[in-house]
Each structure stands twice: as C-alpha cells, then as structure tokens.
Amino acid sequence: MREPKGVVFPLSVPRRLIIDLLHFAGRVPSIPLSRVMDVSALFAARRAHPARPSWSVLFMKAYARVAMEHPPLRRALLEFPYPRIYEHPQTNCSLAIERTFEGEDGVFFGMFRAPEGQTIGELQRSLVEFKNLPLEEIGFFRRMVRISRYPTPVRRFLWSVSLNISGRARAKRFGTFGVTTLGSQGVEQVHPLSPLTTTFTFGPIDDWGKVTAKIIYDHRVLDGAYVARRLVDVEELMNGAILEELRRGETGETLPISPRASVSTPSSPTKPHRASPARNAGRGA
C-alpha cells in the first residue's frame, strides 16, 4: 500500500521567533534551581486589590526588586569582540505571552521596563494591553514580527549583534531577566530555555499557597549558592513588601529601587518611574 503524502507548511513568524530564541539559548549553559514557596498570605490581598493582579506581575516585581538589591542578577556575558560582563543600572523584564498571529498561536515577549519602580496596578495594566491590544499597535511586538520575516542569516546576525556587542542594547531589546509560567494551566516547566542570564518561572499554586518557583541561570555569570539565596529573598519580598503594597491597593505608589551605591539624598529626591503604555514598548529599539 502506497504511503499517503503529508502537508508541508512554511515556517510562520511565531515559529521563526522561537527557533531563533532556542538557537541562541542552546549556547547558554543554564541550570535550574527550585524552591517551594508559601504565598498563602497574599491570597486575600490579591483578591481585594482593584487590579486583581496576575501572579506573574507579583513575582516579576518581587524579582526585579531583589535584582536591584543584588546587582549580579542584572549582569550578562557579552562575547564580542572579547568576553566581558556587563551590569545594567535597572531591570527590564521579558514576559512570555501567548498571542494569536495570522491565525496561529505563538509566544511573544512583553517588555516591562524597570518594573521595580512601577506600582502593581501599572504593571497589571501593561500586561492587559500586551495581551489584548492589536499586535501592530505594540512597538516591541512589531519589531519581533519584522525581524522574524527576514531570511535566517540576517535574523541570526541581528540577534547575535544585540546579544553580544552592547550591554545596553541587549537589556533594551531582550531584557535583563525573563518570566515564563504555565502554572495557570496546571503545568510546571522543568527547564525553560532562554538566552538571558536568568529566567524566573513558577508552577501551579495549590490551595494552601504552596508553589514551586525556579530561577534558571547562566552558570558563566552566576553560581548556584548565590542564586539559591536569591530564591529565599524573592519569597521574603513576596510576603513582605509585595504583600504590603497589595494591601494598600492603588494608593501605594512606589519609587525606583536604586543600587546600594547610589542612594538619593533628601535634597535631591528620586522621581517615581511611570509606566509607558504597552503600545509604545520597544519603539525606537
């Protein structure tokens, strides 16, 4: 009996984006570390908050604040023209978001700039825009689509330049850390891959508030014991500053968290960071 023929499909924009990401992620010797956290204290405060923020937003802000207190989490290895470590002055979070593009579900990445200096409500509103605005209205998404349409050699060259030459460009275009989760679907990711120095992920949160959280880290930049302590810091911050901000609701405006070496004096107060609308994210990148 003759074998029937299948159907051949060209690579779509979402598939090209993931293939390129995994191409460069495959060069990173990444290691996952996990910790079971207790976030039960946040249940009631989260439900009562006017924005009803997602857990991704809460963990994102907690991780960003920890990274501001611990600069190595804001570092990246640049390999051209010579190997060196770059440290960014703020955090930028690349959050994996599922969107439909040209009839196909795919993963795009919403860029949250300096989430440590935004309120929980501001971050949640940006997340809603990333999920619901037309793709063409979001600058960062437009850039992903445009580059993913280029031939493979051109795409790989642009990715390589952005990841390895300028630390500032890398942080702007890819972020200083990533967040990805399938916890809402009852799934825990074992070892998500990324070209970034660290990626934070968490699984389902059970009825008792227990959740397995992970940091996947680039071992060329960070070591395991250091990363393990930062997981403890994230849990403490979730049950401390993040919980208190949830309880304050939308009235709780926050200031950027400055590195320990650059503390503002009373005579020169730091102005609070304001979130840019998601539709402008990535403009000019």
C-alpha positions as CSV (number, residue, x, y, z in Angstrom):
1,M,0.0,0.0,0.0
2,R,1.4,3.4,-1.0
3,E,2.2,5.7,1.9
4,P,0.0,8.9,1.7
5,K,1.7,12.3,1.4
6,G,1.5,14.8,4.2
7,V,1.3,18.6,4.0
8,V,4.3,20.9,4.0
9,F,4.0,24.3,5.8
10,P,6.4,27.2,5.6
11,L,7.8,28.5,8.9
12,S,5.5,31.1,10.3
13,V,6.6,34.2,12.2
14,P,5.9,32.7,15.6
15,R,7.8,29.5,14.8
16,R,10.8,31.5,13.4
17,L,10.9,33.6,16.6
18,I,11.0,30.5,18.8
19,I,13.6,28.8,16.6
20,D,15.9,31.8,16.8
21,L,15.4,32.1,20.5
22,L,16.3,28.4,21.1
23,H,19.3,28.7,18.7
24,F,20.9,31.2,21.0
25,A,19.5,29.7,24.2
26,G,21.3,26.5,23.3
27,R,24.6,28.2,23.7
28,V,23.9,29.1,27.3
29,P,24.9,26.6,30.0
30,S,21.8,27.2,32.0
31,I,20.9,25.4,35.3
32,P,17.5,25.4,37.1
33,L,17.2,25.8,40.8
34,S,13.9,25.4,42.6
35,R,12.3,26.3,45.9
36,V,8.9,25.5,47.3
37,M,7.5,28.9,48.4
38,D,4.5,29.7,50.6
39,V,2.4,32.6,49.2
40,S,-0.8,31.9,51.0
41,A,-0.6,35.2,52.9
42,L,-1.2,37.0,49.5
43,F,-4.4,35.3,48.6
44,A,-6.9,37.7,50.3
45,A,-4.9,40.9,49.5
46,R,-4.6,39.9,45.8
47,R,-8.4,39.3,45.5
48,A,-9.1,42.6,47.2
49,H,-6.7,44.7,45.0
50,P,-8.6,46.8,42.4
51,A,-6.4,45.5,39.6
52,R,-6.6,41.8,40.7
53,P,-3.0,41.4,39.5
54,S,-1.7,38.2,38.0
55,W,0.8,36.1,39.9
56,S,3.3,36.8,37.0
57,V,3.1,40.5,37.8
58,L,3.7,39.9,41.5
59,F,6.6,37.6,41.1
60,M,8.0,39.9,38.4
61,K,8.1,42.9,40.7
62,A,9.5,40.9,43.6
63,Y,12.3,39.5,41.4
64,A,13.0,43.0,40.0
65,R,13.4,44.4,43.5
66,V,15.6,41.6,44.5
67,A,17.8,42.2,41.4
68,M,18.1,45.9,42.4
69,E,19.4,44.9,45.8
70,H,21.7,42.3,44.2
71,P,23.5,43.6,41.1
72,P,24.8,40.3,39.8
73,L,21.2,39.5,38.7
74,R,21.4,42.4,36.3
75,R,24.6,41.2,34.6
76,A,25.1,39.5,31.3
77,L,28.0,37.9,29.4
78,L,29.0,39.7,26.2
79,E,31.2,37.7,23.9
80,F,32.2,40.1,21.1
81,P,34.8,41.5,20.4
82,Y,36.1,40.0,23.7
83,P,34.4,38.2,26.7
84,R,33.3,40.6,29.4
85,I,30.5,41.1,32.0
86,Y,28.0,44.0,31.6
87,E,25.8,45.2,34.5
88,H,22.7,47.2,33.7
89,P,21.5,50.0,36.1
90,Q,17.9,48.9,36.2
91,T,15.9,45.7,35.4
92,N,13.9,45.0,32.2
93,C,11.6,42.0,32.3
94,S,10.8,40.0,29.2
95,L,7.5,38.2,30.0
96,A,6.3,35.3,27.7
97,I,2.8,36.0,26.5
98,E,0.7,33.8,24.2
99,R,-0.9,35.7,21.3
100,T,-2.5,34.7,18.0
101,F,-0.8,35.9,14.9
102,E,-2.2,35.3,11.4
103,G,-4.4,32.5,12.7
104,E,-1.7,30.7,14.7
105,D,-1.0,30.7,18.4
106,G,2.5,31.8,19.3
107,V,4.7,33.1,22.0
108,F,5.6,36.8,22.1
109,F,7.5,38.7,24.8
110,G,6.2,41.8,26.5
111,M,8.9,44.1,27.8
112,F,8.4,45.7,31.2
113,R,11.0,48.4,31.8
114,A,12.1,49.0,35.4
115,P,9.2,47.0,37.0
116,E,10.8,47.7,40.4
117,G,9.7,51.3,40.1
118,Q,6.2,50.7,38.9
119,T,3.1,50.0,41.0
120,I,1.4,46.6,40.8
121,G,-1.6,48.3,39.2
122,E,0.6,49.9,36.5
123,L,2.3,46.6,35.7
124,Q,-1.1,44.8,35.5
125,R,-2.5,47.4,33.2
126,S,0.5,47.0,30.9
127,L,0.1,43.2,31.0
128,V,-3.6,43.6,29.9
129,E,-2.5,45.8,27.0
130,F,0.1,43.3,25.9
131,K,-2.5,40.6,25.9
132,N,-5.3,42.5,24.2
133,L,-4.1,45.4,22.0
134,P,-3.7,44.5,18.3
135,L,-0.2,43.3,17.7
136,E,0.6,46.1,15.3
137,E,-0.1,48.7,18.0
138,I,2.6,47.3,20.3
139,G,6.0,48.6,19.2
140,F,8.0,45.7,20.7
141,F,5.8,43.1,19.1
142,R,6.0,44.9,15.7
143,R,9.8,44.7,15.9
144,M,9.7,40.9,16.6
145,V,7.4,40.3,13.6
146,R,9.5,42.5,11.3
147,I,12.8,40.8,12.2
148,S,11.2,37.3,12.1
149,R,10.3,37.9,8.5
150,Y,13.9,38.3,7.4
151,P,16.0,35.5,5.9
152,T,17.7,33.2,8.5
153,P,21.3,34.6,8.1
154,V,20.0,38.2,8.6
155,R,17.9,37.2,11.6
156,R,20.8,35.4,13.3
157,F,23.2,38.2,12.6
158,L,20.8,40.8,14.2
159,W,20.2,38.5,17.2
160,S,23.9,37.9,17.7
161,V,24.8,41.7,17.5
162,S,22.0,42.6,20.0
163,L,23.1,39.8,22.5
164,N,26.9,40.1,22.3
165,I,28.1,43.6,21.5
166,S,26.3,46.3,23.5
167,G,25.1,45.5,27.0
168,R,22.7,48.5,26.9
169,A,21.2,47.3,23.6
170,R,20.9,43.7,24.9
171,A,19.0,44.9,28.0
172,K,16.7,47.2,25.9
173,R,15.9,44.6,23.3
174,F,15.9,41.3,25.3
175,G,15.6,42.4,28.9
176,T,17.8,41.6,31.9
177,F,15.7,38.7,33.1
178,G,12.7,36.7,31.8
179,V,9.5,35.4,33.4
180,T,7.6,32.5,32.0
181,T,4.9,30.3,33.5
182,L,2.2,27.7,32.6
183,G,1.1,27.5,36.2
184,S,-2.4,28.7,35.4
185,Q,-2.8,25.6,33.2
186,G,-1.6,23.3,36.0
187,V,1.8,22.7,34.4
188,E,5.3,23.2,35.9
189,Q,8.1,23.9,33.5
190,V,11.1,21.8,34.2
191,H,13.8,23.8,32.4
192,P,12.7,26.6,30.1
193,L,15.4,27.8,27.8
194,S,16.5,31.4,27.3
195,P,19.5,33.4,26.1
196,L,19.1,35.6,29.2
197,T,21.2,35.4,32.3
198,T,18.2,34.5,34.5
199,T,14.7,33.3,33.9
200,F,12.1,33.1,36.7
201,T,9.3,30.5,36.4
202,F,6.7,29.1,38.8
203,G,4.2,26.2,38.6
204,P,0.6,25.9,39.9
205,I,-0.2,27.4,43.2
206,D,-2.1,25.0,45.4
207,D,-5.0,25.7,47.8
208,W,-2.5,26.0,50.6
209,G,-0.5,28.6,48.8
210,K,2.5,26.4,48.1
211,V,4.2,26.9,44.7
212,T,7.5,25.6,43.2
213,A,9.4,28.6,41.9
214,K,12.6,28.4,39.9
215,I,15.5,30.5,38.6
216,I,17.2,29.2,35.5
217,Y,20.6,30.9,35.5
218,D,23.6,31.2,33.2
219,H,26.4,29.4,35.1
220,R,29.0,31.5,33.3
221,V,27.7,34.6,35.1
222,L,26.3,33.3,38.4
223,D,26.8,30.4,40.8
224,G,24.3,28.1,42.4
225,A,24.6,29.0,46.0
226,Y,24.2,32.7,45.2
227,V,21.1,32.0,43.1
228,A,19.6,29.8,45.8
229,R,19.8,32.7,48.3
230,R,18.0,34.9,45.8
231,L,15.1,32.5,45.7
232,V,14.8,32.9,49.5
233,D,14.9,36.7,49.0
234,V,12.0,36.5,46.5
235,E,9.8,34.6,48.9
236,E,10.6,37.0,51.7
237,L,9.8,40.0,49.5
238,M,6.5,38.4,48.3
239,N,5.4,38.0,51.9
240,G,6.8,41.5,52.8
241,A,6.9,44.5,50.5
242,I,4.6,42.9,47.8
243,L,2.0,41.9,50.3
244,E,2.0,45.4,51.9
245,E,1.6,47.1,48.5
246,L,-1.3,44.8,47.7
247,R,-3.0,45.8,51.0
248,R,-2.5,49.5,50.1
249,G,-4.2,48.9,46.8
250,E,-3.9,51.6,44.1
251,T,-2.8,54.2,46.6
252,G,0.6,52.6,47.0
253,E,2.9,54.4,44.7
254,T,6.5,53.1,44.7
255,L,9.8,54.7,43.9
256,P,12.6,53.1,41.9
257,I,14.9,50.9,43.9
258,S,18.4,52.3,43.5
259,P,21.5,50.2,43.9
260,R,23.0,50.5,47.4
261,A,25.9,52.5,46.0
262,S,23.7,55.4,44.8
263,V,21.3,56.4,47.5
264,S,19.4,59.7,46.9
265,T,19.9,62.5,49.4
266,P,16.9,64.4,50.9
267,S,18.0,67.4,48.8
268,S,17.6,65.5,45.5
269,P,14.6,63.2,45.8
270,T,14.2,60.5,43.2
271,K,11.2,60.9,40.9
272,P,8.9,57.9,40.7
273,H,9.1,55.9,37.5
274,R,5.9,55.9,35.4
275,A,4.9,53.1,33.2
276,S,4.9,53.6,29.4
277,P,1.8,52.3,27.6
278,A,2.4,48.9,26.1
279,R,1.7,50.1,22.7
280,N,4.9,52.2,22.8
281,A,7.1,49.4,24.2
282,G,10.1,48.8,22.0
283,R,9.7,52.0,20.0
284,G,13.0,53.1,18.6
285,A,14.7,49.8,19.5
